[in-house]
Amino acid sequence: MISIIIVNFNQKRFLKPCLGSIYENFRSYPFEIIVVNNSPSEDLKDLQTEYGFKLIQNENRGYSQANNLGVTHSSGKYLFFLNADTLIRSDFLKDFADRFSGKDFGAAGIKLYNEDETFQLSFWKENTFFNEAENKKDEKHFRERDKDYMADKEGKYGEIKEVDWVTGAAMIIPKDVFKKINGFDEKYFLFYEDADICKTLSDSGYKNYFYPFSSTVHYKGENVNPEFRS
């Protein structure tokens, strides 16, 4: 089983279609959904009745704390941390489980697309002084929607490849590995908790990967709007 953990903060308008896309597409592999509601003023009980997920009410003490809390209620072999502002468009769970079966890995990032169907950058080199220049170069081309550059990057990552770190918007970590490293560092309220946990995984001897055999839209930027930070 895979446990899909979604943190909600004032994103019910995104959460509903996200949930619908999960149930519409994921049929090949058993899963459960755990929603940690960091905005208690936003009532999700109607969605819980409709979709049957586990609902955890929580004070907003940050993205890392909420995900760690969700893990304590999980039953799956794998933990799939998924943003509410995503739409699943393919059934890749069994393929993922088959390809990574027996692989001693840390985190795996899922292929993401922008709303305009362009490839979304979701993996980077470790944040060192020299790597940061290359990361910023990539981000500039993607921000400016340099489609030739984006397509070239997508083509180079058409197979499973080792990377330094992947976005927490759609990240899978084996539960036993997650527990060994004590989960997300809760001093990261929002931002860089994904880079930090990937660094911890790497330092602990686990490799991180980009998994390209999926199709998921990520409305990038919703998690950092003023409402989310309030």
C-alpha positions as CSV (number, residue, x, y, z in Angstrom):
1,M,0.0,0.0,0.0
2,I,1.0,3.6,-0.6
3,S,-0.1,6.3,1.8
4,I,-0.9,9.6,0.1
5,I,-0.4,12.5,2.5
6,I,-1.8,15.9,1.6
7,V,-1.5,19.0,3.7
8,N,-4.4,21.5,3.3
9,F,-4.1,25.2,4.1
10,N,-7.0,27.3,2.7
11,Q,-6.9,25.2,-0.5
12,K,-10.2,23.4,-0.5
13,R,-10.9,24.7,-4.0
14,F,-7.8,22.8,-5.2
15,L,-8.1,19.8,-2.8
16,K,-11.5,18.6,-4.2
17,P,-10.3,18.2,-7.8
18,C,-7.0,16.8,-6.6
19,L,-8.9,14.1,-4.6
20,G,-11.1,13.4,-7.6
21,S,-8.1,12.9,-9.9
22,I,-6.6,10.4,-7.5
23,Y,-9.7,8.3,-7.2
24,E,-10.3,8.5,-11.0
25,N,-6.8,7.4,-12.0
26,F,-5.3,5.2,-9.3
27,R,-6.6,1.7,-9.7
28,S,-3.5,-0.6,-10.1
29,Y,-2.1,-0.4,-6.6
30,P,-3.7,-0.1,-3.1
31,F,-3.6,3.3,-1.5
32,E,-5.0,5.4,1.3
33,I,-5.3,9.2,1.5
34,I,-4.5,11.1,4.7
35,V,-5.4,14.8,4.7
36,V,-3.9,17.0,7.4
37,N,-6.0,20.1,7.6
38,N,-3.9,23.0,8.8
39,S,-6.8,25.4,8.4
40,P,-9.4,24.3,10.9
41,S,-11.7,27.1,9.8
42,E,-12.0,25.4,6.5
43,D,-14.5,22.6,6.8
44,L,-13.5,19.4,4.9
45,K,-16.0,17.0,6.3
46,D,-18.1,17.1,3.2
47,L,-15.1,16.0,1.1
48,Q,-14.3,13.4,3.7
49,T,-17.8,12.0,3.4
50,E,-17.5,12.0,-0.4
51,Y,-14.1,10.4,-0.7
52,G,-13.6,8.5,2.6
53,F,-10.1,9.7,3.4
54,K,-8.5,10.0,6.9
55,L,-8.9,13.6,8.1
56,I,-6.6,15.0,10.7
57,Q,-7.4,18.4,12.2
58,N,-4.3,20.3,13.0
59,E,-3.0,23.8,14.0
60,N,-0.8,25.4,11.4
61,R,2.7,24.6,12.7
62,G,4.2,24.3,9.3
63,Y,4.4,22.0,6.4
64,S,7.0,19.7,7.9
65,Q,5.1,19.2,11.1
66,A,1.9,18.5,9.3
67,N,3.5,15.8,7.1
68,N,5.2,14.2,10.1
69,L,1.8,14.1,11.8
70,G,0.2,12.5,8.7
71,V,2.8,9.8,8.7
72,T,1.9,8.7,12.2
73,H,-1.6,7.8,10.8
74,S,-0.3,6.0,7.7
75,S,-0.3,2.3,7.0
76,G,1.6,2.1,3.7
77,K,4.9,0.8,2.7
78,Y,5.5,4.0,0.8
79,L,4.7,7.6,1.7
80,F,3.6,9.8,-1.1
81,F,3.7,13.5,-0.1
82,L,1.5,15.4,-2.5
83,N,0.5,19.0,-2.7
84,A,-3.2,19.9,-2.8
85,D,-2.7,22.0,-5.9
86,T,-2.0,19.0,-8.1
87,L,-4.0,16.9,-10.6
88,I,-3.1,13.2,-11.1
89,R,-3.5,12.3,-14.8
90,S,-2.1,8.8,-15.0
91,D,-2.0,5.5,-13.0
92,F,1.6,5.0,-12.2
93,L,1.6,3.5,-8.7
94,K,2.1,-0.1,-9.7
95,D,4.7,0.8,-12.2
96,F,6.5,2.8,-9.6
97,A,6.3,0.0,-7.0
98,D,7.5,-2.5,-9.6
99,R,10.5,-0.4,-10.7
100,F,11.5,0.5,-7.2
101,S,10.9,-2.9,-5.6
102,G,14.1,-4.0,-3.9
103,K,15.7,-0.6,-4.6
104,D,17.2,0.9,-1.4
105,F,16.3,4.5,-2.2
106,G,15.6,7.7,-0.3
107,A,13.2,10.0,-2.1
108,A,11.7,9.8,-5.6
109,G,10.3,12.8,-7.3
110,I,7.3,12.5,-9.7
111,K,7.2,14.1,-13.1
112,L,5.2,17.3,-13.1
113,Y,3.7,19.5,-15.7
114,N,2.7,23.2,-15.7
115,E,-0.9,24.2,-16.4
116,D,0.1,25.1,-19.9
117,E,1.4,21.5,-20.5
118,T,5.1,22.4,-20.4
119,F,7.5,20.3,-18.3
120,Q,7.9,21.6,-14.8
121,L,11.3,21.6,-13.1
122,S,11.1,19.5,-10.0
123,F,14.6,18.4,-9.3
124,W,17.9,20.2,-8.6
125,K,21.5,19.8,-7.7
126,E,22.5,20.0,-4.0
127,N,22.5,23.6,-2.8
128,T,26.2,24.3,-2.8
129,F,27.9,27.5,-3.9
130,F,28.9,26.1,-7.3
131,N,25.7,24.2,-7.9
132,E,23.5,27.2,-7.1
133,A,24.5,28.9,-10.3
134,E,23.4,26.0,-12.4
135,N,20.2,25.7,-10.4
136,K,19.4,29.4,-11.0
137,K,20.2,29.0,-14.7
138,D,17.7,26.2,-15.0
139,E,15.1,28.1,-13.0
140,K,15.5,31.2,-15.2
141,H,14.9,29.3,-18.4
142,F,11.9,27.5,-16.9
143,R,10.5,30.8,-15.4
144,E,10.8,32.4,-18.8
145,R,9.1,29.4,-20.5
146,D,12.1,28.7,-22.8
147,K,10.3,25.8,-24.4
148,D,13.4,24.5,-26.4
149,Y,15.4,24.5,-23.2
150,M,12.6,22.9,-21.2
151,A,12.0,20.2,-23.9
152,D,15.7,19.4,-23.9
153,K,15.8,19.0,-20.2
154,E,12.7,16.8,-20.3
155,G,14.3,14.6,-22.9
156,K,17.4,14.2,-20.9
157,Y,15.3,12.9,-18.0
158,G,13.2,10.4,-19.9
159,E,14.4,7.5,-17.7
160,I,14.8,7.1,-14.0
161,K,17.8,9.1,-13.0
162,E,19.6,9.8,-9.8
163,V,19.3,13.5,-8.6
164,D,20.3,15.4,-5.6
165,W,16.9,16.6,-4.4
166,V,13.3,16.7,-5.6
167,T,10.4,18.9,-4.9
168,G,8.1,18.1,-2.0
169,A,5.1,18.8,-4.2
170,A,5.1,15.1,-5.3
171,M,7.6,13.1,-3.4
172,I,7.7,9.4,-2.5
173,I,9.8,8.0,0.4
174,P,9.7,4.4,1.8
175,K,8.2,4.6,5.2
176,D,10.9,2.6,6.9
177,V,13.6,5.0,5.5
178,F,11.5,8.0,6.5
179,K,11.3,6.8,10.1
180,K,15.1,6.0,10.2
181,I,15.9,9.6,9.5
182,N,13.2,10.9,11.9
183,G,11.2,12.5,9.1
184,F,11.1,16.2,8.1
185,D,13.0,18.6,10.2
186,E,10.2,20.7,11.8
187,K,12.4,23.8,12.0
188,Y,11.5,24.3,8.3
189,F,8.1,25.8,8.4
190,L,7.8,26.2,4.7
191,F,10.4,26.2,1.9
192,Y,13.5,24.0,1.7
193,E,12.1,21.2,3.8
194,D,12.3,19.0,0.7
195,A,15.9,19.9,-0.1
196,D,16.8,19.3,3.6
197,I,15.2,15.9,3.8
198,C,16.9,14.8,0.5
199,K,20.2,16.0,1.9
200,T,19.6,14.0,5.0
201,L,18.7,10.9,3.0
202,S,21.8,11.3,0.9
203,D,24.0,11.8,3.9
204,S,22.5,8.6,5.3
205,G,23.5,6.6,2.3
206,Y,20.3,6.7,0.3
207,K,20.1,7.8,-3.3
208,N,17.3,10.1,-4.6
209,Y,15.7,9.7,-8.0
210,F,13.5,11.4,-10.5
211,Y,10.7,9.2,-11.8
212,P,9.5,10.3,-15.3
213,F,6.7,7.7,-16.0
214,S,3.8,9.8,-14.7
215,S,1.6,12.7,-15.6
216,T,0.7,15.2,-12.9
217,V,-0.2,18.8,-13.2
218,H,1.1,21.1,-10.5
219,Y,-0.3,24.6,-10.2
220,K,3.0,25.8,-8.9
221,G,2.9,28.8,-6.6
222,E,-0.4,28.2,-4.9
223,N,1.4,27.0,-1.8
224,V,3.2,30.2,-1.4
225,N,0.4,32.6,-2.0
226,P,-0.4,35.1,0.9
227,E,-3.3,33.0,2.1
228,F,-1.0,30.0,2.6
229,R,1.5,32.0,4.6
230,S,-1.1,33.7,6.8
